[in-house]
Amino acid sequence: MNRTLTDFVNLIASRRALVGIVGLGYVGLPLSMAFVGTGFCVLGFDTDAEHVAAIQSGQSYLSTVVSEKVESARKDDRFAATLDMGRLGEPDAICVCVPTPLTPSRDPDLSFVTSSALSIAATLRRGQLVSLESSTYPGTTREVMLPALQRSGFRCGEDFFLAYSPEREDPGNPDFNASNTPRLVAGLDPASHAAACALYETVAVSVVSVSSPEVAEAAKVVENSYRAVNIAFVNELKVIFDRMGIDVWEVLAAAATKPFGFGSRANKTLFLPGPGIGGHCIPLDPFYLAWRARQFGVPTRFIELAGEINQAMPSYVVQRIGEALTREGKAMRRSKVLILGVAYKPDINDVRESAAIRIIEQLVEAGAAVSYNDPHVPALPHMRAHRLNMSSVPLTEAVLRAQDAVVIVTDHSTYDFGWIVAHSRLVVDTRNACAGTDSGRIIKA
């Protein structure tokens, strides 16, 4: 073990290392709290002044991280946030947790990764570990991160360490978090691998070593492509069985009684249809994999078809809303439509890639008067591809009665669906949330 690596491992083991987190969003902030919880001091970096100000005042802006944890870490001087990328030379280990979106043509957009790497390179010092956690295509760590960091003049594996360890966050999941989910870890060289394992062994329930960053990068996009493909399958079944007059939810529940060869609710392996897919990973990762495959001349028809099906689901929901209104003798134009839930999954405030946003946009384009209610999202944030200036309206009997259609997009646990149906003229249910409610006012979509 070289002296640089020995010194790094000793810093980690003694908890004297300062951990830097670049990107304090749905991955970076929970990860920061996990490191604080195991005895480290953490310095977070973000370009969002509101996020930095919130942390500095001891407040959380995520429903998945309670403010009490942030406040406690601030009071103990174990957590701070800054906008100043010039301080990236201070941490001993730097975890990069920045977004990896798609371009308008659905190609990978690594601008956040590249800019982060260049900012780190500008202050890189001997003995630092840089670990990329963002979801990306196989080859990113070696082909994008390494060249940027080498601009510093330092040598990887001797002067600094570089690794890939993909985030596996599932916002709102009560069972798994950054601390109790196994960590995939791969260093660019043996020394980098040892440094990364030393870091993540302190914060994860277990570390799964793989042979190269490319394997870890591929595993990450495979995890989410697997989910995307299976969700596309049940979404397509929903469209098929709707045309046949068969309830897809009853079909899946019946199939799930088979004790082998099919998913079950008990072990949470049953895939269910919905209005589309959301979050940062599942809608995007298959396109990262497909793009990379094209660089090697390999077609990815199956993956791309799944993407097309899932992307089409918001339009299908809008179509079903239009059909339901027509049966009531109403046109889409000027009809009042209330969307229930804009977060991409229940009981969180994350609207990234949410199907609800595309449904709202299409309804507005069709001339409907659209409003929304979401107890977790008081106002729609500005997003890279969307600019909807809307705030959540109160969910009252009067508001429900005033709507021509109420559309359940996200089935938050706080919603009383029986009460909602009782006070609505027409309910379009995309989540089977009203199962068991006997009413002719419910249309499944």
C-alpha positions as CSV (number, residue, x, y, z in Angstrom):
1,M,0.0,0.0,0.0
2,N,1.5,3.3,-1.1
3,R,1.9,6.1,1.5
4,T,-0.8,8.3,-0.1
5,L,-3.3,5.4,0.2
6,T,-2.2,4.6,3.7
7,D,-2.7,8.2,4.9
8,F,-6.2,8.3,3.3
9,V,-7.3,5.0,4.8
10,N,-6.1,6.2,8.2
11,L,-8.1,9.4,7.9
12,I,-11.2,7.4,7.0
13,A,-10.7,4.9,9.8
14,S,-10.3,7.6,12.4
15,R,-13.2,9.7,11.1
16,R,-10.8,12.7,10.7
17,A,-11.5,12.8,7.0
18,L,-13.7,15.6,5.7
19,V,-16.3,14.3,3.2
20,G,-17.4,16.6,0.3
21,I,-20.8,16.0,-1.4
22,V,-21.2,17.8,-4.8
23,G,-24.9,18.1,-5.4
24,L,-27.3,18.3,-2.5
25,G,-30.5,16.9,-4.1
26,Y,-32.4,13.7,-3.6
27,V,-29.1,11.7,-3.5
28,G,-26.6,14.1,-2.0
29,L,-28.5,15.3,1.0
30,P,-29.5,11.9,2.3
31,L,-25.9,10.7,1.7
32,S,-24.6,13.7,3.7
33,M,-26.8,12.7,6.6
34,A,-25.6,9.1,6.4
35,F,-21.9,10.2,6.6
36,V,-22.7,12.6,9.5
37,G,-24.4,9.7,11.2
38,T,-21.3,7.6,11.1
39,G,-19.1,10.3,12.6
40,F,-17.8,12.3,9.7
41,C,-17.9,16.0,9.1
42,V,-19.4,16.9,5.7
43,L,-19.1,19.9,3.4
44,G,-21.8,20.0,0.8
45,F,-21.5,21.9,-2.5
46,D,-24.5,23.1,-4.6
47,T,-25.3,25.7,-7.2
48,D,-28.7,26.4,-5.8
49,A,-28.5,29.3,-3.4
50,E,-31.8,28.4,-1.8
51,H,-30.7,24.9,-1.0
52,V,-27.4,26.2,0.6
53,A,-29.3,28.8,2.6
54,A,-31.8,26.2,3.9
55,I,-29.0,23.9,5.0
56,Q,-27.1,26.7,6.7
57,S,-30.2,27.6,8.6
58,G,-30.7,23.9,9.6
59,Q,-33.7,23.2,7.3
60,S,-34.4,20.4,4.9
61,Y,-36.1,21.0,1.6
62,L,-36.7,17.2,1.0
63,S,-39.7,15.3,2.5
64,T,-37.3,12.3,2.8
65,V,-34.9,14.1,5.2
66,V,-36.3,15.6,8.4
67,S,-35.1,19.1,9.3
68,E,-34.2,17.9,12.8
69,K,-31.3,15.9,11.4
70,V,-30.0,18.8,9.4
71,E,-30.4,21.2,12.3
72,S,-28.6,18.8,14.7
73,A,-25.7,18.3,12.3
74,R,-25.4,22.1,11.9
75,K,-25.4,22.7,15.6
76,D,-22.7,20.1,16.1
77,D,-20.6,21.7,13.3
78,R,-20.6,18.5,11.4
79,F,-22.4,19.7,8.3
80,A,-22.1,22.8,6.2
81,A,-23.0,23.8,2.7
82,T,-21.5,26.2,0.3
83,L,-21.8,27.7,-3.2
84,D,-18.0,28.2,-3.4
85,M,-16.5,25.5,-5.7
86,G,-13.1,26.9,-4.8
87,R,-13.4,25.0,-1.5
88,L,-13.3,21.6,-3.3
89,G,-9.7,21.3,-2.2
90,E,-10.8,21.0,1.4
91,P,-12.5,17.6,1.5
92,D,-10.5,14.4,1.6
93,A,-13.2,12.4,-0.2
94,I,-15.5,13.9,-2.7
95,C,-18.8,12.2,-3.8
96,V,-20.3,13.6,-7.0
97,C,-24.1,13.4,-6.9
98,V,-25.2,15.6,-9.8
99,P,-28.0,15.2,-12.3
100,T,-27.5,13.3,-15.5
101,P,-30.5,14.4,-17.7
102,L,-31.2,13.8,-21.3
103,T,-30.9,16.4,-24.1
104,P,-34.0,17.2,-26.1
105,S,-32.9,14.5,-28.6
106,R,-32.7,12.0,-25.7
107,D,-29.0,11.7,-25.7
108,P,-26.9,11.8,-22.5
109,D,-26.3,15.2,-21.0
110,L,-23.2,15.0,-18.9
111,S,-22.7,18.8,-18.6
112,F,-23.2,18.6,-14.8
113,V,-20.7,15.8,-14.4
114,T,-18.1,17.5,-16.6
115,S,-18.4,20.8,-14.9
116,S,-18.1,19.2,-11.5
117,A,-15.0,17.3,-12.6
118,L,-13.4,20.4,-13.9
119,S,-14.2,22.3,-10.7
120,I,-12.6,19.5,-8.7
121,A,-9.5,19.5,-11.0
122,A,-9.0,23.2,-10.4
123,T,-8.3,22.5,-6.7
124,L,-7.3,18.9,-6.6
125,R,-4.6,18.0,-4.1
126,R,-2.6,14.9,-3.4
127,G,-4.5,12.2,-1.5
128,Q,-8.0,13.1,-2.4
129,L,-10.6,10.5,-3.5
130,V,-13.2,11.4,-6.1
131,S,-16.2,9.1,-6.4
132,L,-18.8,9.6,-9.1
133,E,-22.3,8.4,-8.0
134,S,-24.5,9.8,-10.7
135,S,-26.3,7.3,-13.0
136,T,-24.6,7.2,-16.4
137,Y,-23.5,5.0,-19.2
138,P,-20.6,2.5,-19.0
139,G,-17.3,4.3,-19.6
140,T,-18.1,7.7,-18.1
141,T,-15.7,7.5,-15.2
142,R,-12.8,6.5,-17.4
143,E,-13.5,8.6,-20.4
144,V,-15.0,11.8,-18.9
145,M,-14.0,12.0,-15.3
146,L,-10.4,10.9,-15.6
147,P,-9.3,13.2,-18.4
148,A,-10.8,16.2,-16.6
149,L,-9.1,15.4,-13.3
150,Q,-5.8,14.7,-15.0
151,R,-5.7,18.4,-16.1
152,S,-4.4,18.9,-12.6
153,G,-1.2,17.2,-13.5
154,F,-1.7,14.6,-10.8
155,R,-1.6,10.8,-11.5
156,C,-4.6,8.6,-10.7
157,G,-3.8,5.8,-8.3
158,E,-0.7,7.6,-7.1
159,D,-1.5,11.2,-6.3
160,F,-5.3,10.9,-6.2
161,F,-8.0,8.2,-6.4
162,L,-11.0,7.9,-8.7
163,A,-13.9,5.5,-8.3
164,Y,-17.5,4.9,-9.3
165,S,-20.2,3.9,-6.7
166,P,-23.7,4.4,-8.1
167,E,-26.4,5.9,-5.9
168,R,-29.3,3.5,-5.2
169,E,-31.7,6.0,-3.6
170,D,-35.4,5.2,-3.7
171,P,-37.1,8.4,-2.3
172,G,-39.9,7.5,0.1
173,N,-38.9,3.8,0.4
174,P,-39.5,3.0,4.1
175,D,-37.3,-0.1,4.0
176,F,-34.1,1.0,2.2
177,N,-31.9,4.1,2.4
178,A,-28.3,5.1,1.8
179,S,-27.1,3.3,4.9
180,N,-28.8,-0.1,4.6
181,T,-28.5,-0.6,0.8
182,P,-25.5,-2.6,-0.4
183,R,-22.9,-0.4,-2.2
184,L,-21.4,-1.3,-5.6
185,V,-17.8,0.0,-5.6
186,A,-15.2,0.0,-8.4
187,G,-11.9,1.9,-8.5
188,L,-10.1,2.9,-11.6
189,D,-7.0,1.1,-10.3
190,P,-6.2,-1.1,-7.2
191,A,-5.3,1.9,-5.0
192,S,-8.4,3.8,-6.0
193,H,-10.5,0.7,-5.3
194,A,-9.1,0.3,-1.9
195,A,-9.6,3.9,-1.1
196,A,-13.3,3.8,-2.2
197,C,-14.0,0.6,-0.3
198,A,-12.5,2.2,2.8
199,L,-14.9,5.1,2.5
200,Y,-18.1,3.3,1.7
201,E,-17.6,0.5,4.2
202,T,-18.1,3.2,6.9
203,V,-21.6,4.2,5.6
204,A,-23.1,1.2,3.9
205,V,-24.4,-2.1,5.3
206,S,-22.1,-3.9,2.8
207,V,-19.8,-3.1,-0.1
208,V,-20.0,-5.2,-3.3
209,S,-16.7,-4.9,-5.1
210,V,-16.8,-5.2,-8.9
211,S,-13.9,-5.4,-11.3
212,S,-14.2,-2.0,-13.1
213,P,-16.1,1.2,-13.1
214,E,-17.7,0.0,-16.4
215,V,-19.2,-3.0,-14.6
216,A,-20.7,-0.8,-11.8
217,E,-21.9,1.8,-14.4
218,A,-23.6,-1.0,-16.4
219,A,-25.1,-2.5,-13.3
220,K,-26.7,0.8,-12.4
221,V,-28.4,1.3,-15.8
222,V,-29.4,-2.3,-15.9
223,E,-31.2,-2.1,-12.5
224,N,-33.4,0.8,-13.8
225,S,-33.8,-0.6,-17.3
226,Y,-35.1,-3.8,-15.8
227,R,-37.8,-1.8,-14.0
228,A,-38.6,0.3,-17.0
229,V,-39.1,-2.7,-19.3
230,N,-41.3,-4.5,-16.8
231,I,-43.4,-1.3,-16.2
232,A,-43.7,-0.9,-19.9
233,F,-45.1,-4.4,-20.2
234,V,-47.9,-3.9,-17.6
235,N,-48.6,-0.4,-19.1
236,E,-49.1,-2.0,-22.5
237,L,-51.3,-4.7,-20.9
238,K,-53.4,-1.9,-19.4
239,V,-54.1,-0.4,-22.8
240,I,-54.8,-3.9,-24.3
241,F,-57.2,-5.0,-21.6
242,D,-59.0,-1.7,-21.5
243,R,-59.9,-2.2,-25.2
244,M,-61.1,-5.7,-24.4
245,G,-63.2,-4.5,-21.4
246,I,-61.0,-6.4,-18.9
247,D,-59.8,-5.0,-15.7
248,V,-56.0,-5.2,-15.8
249,W,-55.7,-4.8,-12.0
250,E,-57.8,-7.8,-11.5
251,V,-55.8,-9.7,-14.1
252,L,-52.5,-8.9,-12.4
253,A,-53.8,-9.7,-8.9
254,A,-55.0,-13.1,-10.2
255,A,-51.7,-13.8,-12.0
256,A,-49.8,-12.9,-8.8
257,T,-51.4,-15.8,-6.9
258,K,-49.0,-18.1,-8.8
259,P,-46.3,-19.0,-6.2
260,F,-43.5,-19.0,-8.8
261,G,-42.6,-17.4,-12.1
262,F,-44.5,-14.2,-11.4
263,G,-44.2,-11.2,-9.1
264,S,-46.1,-10.9,-5.9
265,R,-47.3,-8.0,-3.6
266,A,-45.9,-9.8,-0.6
267,N,-42.2,-9.4,-1.6
268,K,-42.9,-6.2,-3.7
269,T,-41.9,-7.8,-7.0
270,L,-45.2,-7.2,-8.7
271,F,-45.0,-4.5,-11.4
272,L,-48.2,-2.4,-11.7
273,P,-49.3,0.0,-14.4
274,G,-49.7,3.7,-14.0
275,P,-49.9,7.1,-15.8
276,G,-46.2,6.9,-16.9
277,I,-42.9,6.7,-15.1
278,G,-41.0,9.3,-13.1
279,G,-38.0,10.1,-11.0
280,H,-34.5,10.7,-12.2
281,C,-33.4,7.2,-12.9
282,I,-36.0,4.9,-14.4
283,P,-37.2,7.2,-17.2
284,L,-33.6,8.2,-18.2
285,D,-31.2,5.3,-17.6
286,P,-32.5,3.0,-20.4
287,F,-31.8,5.9,-22.9
288,Y,-28.2,6.1,-21.5
289,L,-27.7,2.4,-22.1
290,A,-29.3,2.6,-25.5
291,W,-27.1,5.5,-26.5
292,R,-24.0,3.8,-25.4
293,A,-24.9,0.6,-27.2
294,R,-25.3,2.6,-30.5
295,Q,-21.6,3.7,-30.0
296,F,-20.8,0.0,-30.5
297,G,-23.2,-0.5,-33.4
298,V,-25.6,-2.6,-31.3
299,P,-29.4,-1.9,-31.6
300,T,-31.5,-1.9,-28.5
301,R,-35.0,-2.4,-29.9
302,F,-36.4,-3.9,-26.7
303,I,-35.2,-1.2,-24.4
304,E,-36.2,1.6,-26.8
305,L,-39.6,0.1,-27.3
306,A,-40.2,0.1,-23.5
307,G,-39.2,3.7,-23.4
308,E,-41.7,4.6,-26.1
309,I,-44.5,2.8,-24.3
310,N,-43.8,4.5,-21.0
311,Q,-43.4,7.9,-22.6
312,A,-46.8,7.4,-24.3
313,M,-48.8,6.8,-21.1
314,P,-49.5,10.4,-20.2
315,S,-51.1,10.8,-23.7
316,Y,-53.1,7.7,-23.1
317,V,-54.4,9.1,-19.8
318,V,-55.3,12.4,-21.5
319,Q,-57.2,10.4,-24.2
320,R,-59.1,8.5,-21.5
321,I,-60.0,11.8,-19.8
322,G,-61.3,13.2,-23.1
323,E,-63.4,10.0,-23.7
324,A,-64.8,10.2,-20.2
325,L,-65.8,13.8,-20.6
326,T,-67.4,13.1,-24.0
327,R,-69.6,10.4,-22.4
328,E,-70.7,13.1,-20.0
329,G,-71.6,15.4,-22.9
330,K,-68.6,17.7,-22.3
331,A,-65.7,18.8,-24.4
332,M,-62.2,19.0,-23.2
333,R,-62.0,22.7,-24.0
334,R,-63.0,24.7,-21.0
335,S,-63.7,21.7,-18.8
336,K,-62.4,22.0,-15.3
337,V,-59.9,19.2,-14.5
338,L,-58.3,18.7,-11.1
339,I,-55.1,16.6,-10.9
340,L,-54.6,14.8,-7.6
341,G,-50.9,14.3,-7.0
342,V,-48.0,15.7,-9.0
343,A,-45.1,13.9,-7.3
344,Y,-43.9,10.9,-9.3
345,K,-44.6,8.5,-6.5
346,P,-46.6,8.5,-3.3
347,D,-45.7,10.4,-0.2
348,I,-42.7,12.4,-1.4
349,N,-42.3,15.9,-2.9
350,D,-40.2,14.8,-5.9
351,V,-41.7,15.9,-9.3
352,R,-38.7,15.0,-11.5
353,E,-39.9,13.5,-14.7
354,S,-43.4,13.1,-13.2
355,A,-46.1,11.9,-15.6
356,A,-48.4,14.4,-13.9
357,I,-46.5,17.3,-15.4
358,R,-46.9,16.0,-19.0
359,I,-50.5,15.3,-18.3
360,I,-51.1,18.8,-17.1
361,E,-49.3,20.3,-20.1
362,Q,-51.3,18.2,-22.6
363,L,-54.6,19.1,-20.9
364,V,-53.8,22.8,-20.9
365,E,-52.8,22.5,-24.6
366,A,-56.2,20.9,-25.3
367,G,-58.0,23.9,-23.7
368,A,-58.9,22.5,-20.3
369,A,-58.9,24.6,-17.1
370,V,-56.4,22.6,-15.0
371,S,-55.6,22.8,-11.3
372,Y,-53.8,20.4,-9.0
373,N,-53.7,19.4,-5.4
374,D,-50.7,17.7,-3.8
375,P,-50.1,17.9,0.0
376,H,-46.3,17.4,-0.6
377,V,-45.9,19.9,-3.4
378,P,-47.3,23.4,-2.5
379,A,-46.1,24.9,-5.8
380,L,-44.6,23.4,-8.9
381,P,-40.8,24.2,-9.0
382,H,-39.1,25.4,-12.2
383,M,-37.8,22.5,-14.1
384,R,-35.3,22.3,-17.0
385,A,-37.9,21.2,-19.5
386,H,-41.1,22.6,-18.0
387,R,-42.4,26.0,-16.9
388,L,-45.7,25.6,-15.2
389,N,-46.6,28.5,-12.8
390,M,-49.1,26.6,-10.6
391,S,-49.8,26.1,-6.9
392,S,-51.7,23.4,-5.1
393,V,-55.4,24.2,-4.5
394,P,-57.2,23.2,-1.3
395,L,-58.9,19.8,-1.4
396,T,-62.4,20.6,-0.3
397,E,-65.9,19.4,-1.1
398,A,-66.6,22.6,-2.9
399,V,-63.4,22.3,-5.0
400,L,-64.2,18.7,-5.9
401,R,-67.9,19.5,-6.9
402,A,-66.7,22.3,-9.1
403,Q,-64.6,20.0,-11.3
404,D,-65.8,18.3,-14.5
405,A,-63.2,15.6,-13.9
406,V,-60.9,14.7,-11.0
407,V,-57.8,12.7,-12.1
408,I,-55.9,10.5,-9.6
409,V,-52.3,10.5,-10.8
410,T,-50.4,9.9,-7.5
411,D,-52.0,7.9,-4.8
412,H,-50.7,9.7,-1.7
413,S,-51.6,7.9,1.5
414,T,-53.2,11.0,3.0
415,Y,-55.9,11.0,0.3
416,D,-59.3,9.6,1.4
417,F,-60.4,8.2,-2.0
418,G,-63.8,7.2,-0.8
419,W,-64.5,10.8,0.3
420,I,-63.0,12.1,-3.0
421,V,-65.3,9.9,-5.1
422,A,-68.3,10.8,-3.0
423,H,-67.9,14.5,-3.7
424,S,-66.8,14.3,-7.4
425,R,-68.9,14.2,-10.6
426,L,-66.3,12.1,-12.4
427,V,-63.1,10.4,-11.3
428,V,-60.4,9.2,-13.6
429,D,-58.2,6.7,-11.7
430,T,-54.8,5.9,-13.1
431,R,-53.6,4.0,-10.0
432,N,-56.5,1.8,-9.1
433,A,-56.7,3.9,-5.9
434,C,-60.5,3.6,-5.8
435,A,-60.5,-0.2,-5.8
436,G,-63.5,-1.4,-3.8
437,T,-65.4,1.8,-4.1
438,D,-68.7,1.1,-5.8
439,S,-69.5,4.1,-8.0
440,G,-70.4,4.6,-11.6
441,R,-68.4,7.9,-11.5
442,I,-65.0,6.1,-11.6
443,I,-63.2,5.6,-14.9
444,K,-59.9,3.6,-14.8
445,A,-57.2,4.9,-17.0
